[in-house]
Amino acid sequence: MRFRPLPDLMFMLVMVVMVVQMGVLHRSMVMLERHRNP
């Protein structure tokens, strides 16, 4: 079974997007907490 590079590239792209989304969500939550409790 030979692997084509396209699905692997899509998988890497999805992983990067998920990691970035989690990082942005965490940062927004931290900023919200900081704004609520100065």
N, C-alpha and C positions, 0 to 999 in steps of 0.2 A: 504494500500500500504506500503510494507516494504522496507526500503532503505538498499541497500548493501553497505558495506564500500569502495568498490573499486572505484566507480564513484566519491564519495566524496573525496577520496585520490587523484584521478587524477585531480579533480578540484582545490584542494589545491596546488598540484604540479604546475599546470598551472599558478595559481595566483602568487605563489612564483617566478616562472621563469619570469613572466611579470614584477613584481616589481624589480627583480634583473636587468633585461634588462634595465628598465627605469633608474635605479640608475647608471648603467655603462654608459649609453648613456649621462646622465646629467654630470657625472664626466668627460667623455672624452670631452664633449663640453666645460666645464669649463677649462680643461687643455689646450684645443686648444686656447681659448680666452686668457688665461694667457701667452701662448707661443707667441701669435701674439702681445700682448701688454705687454711688460715686465715692 
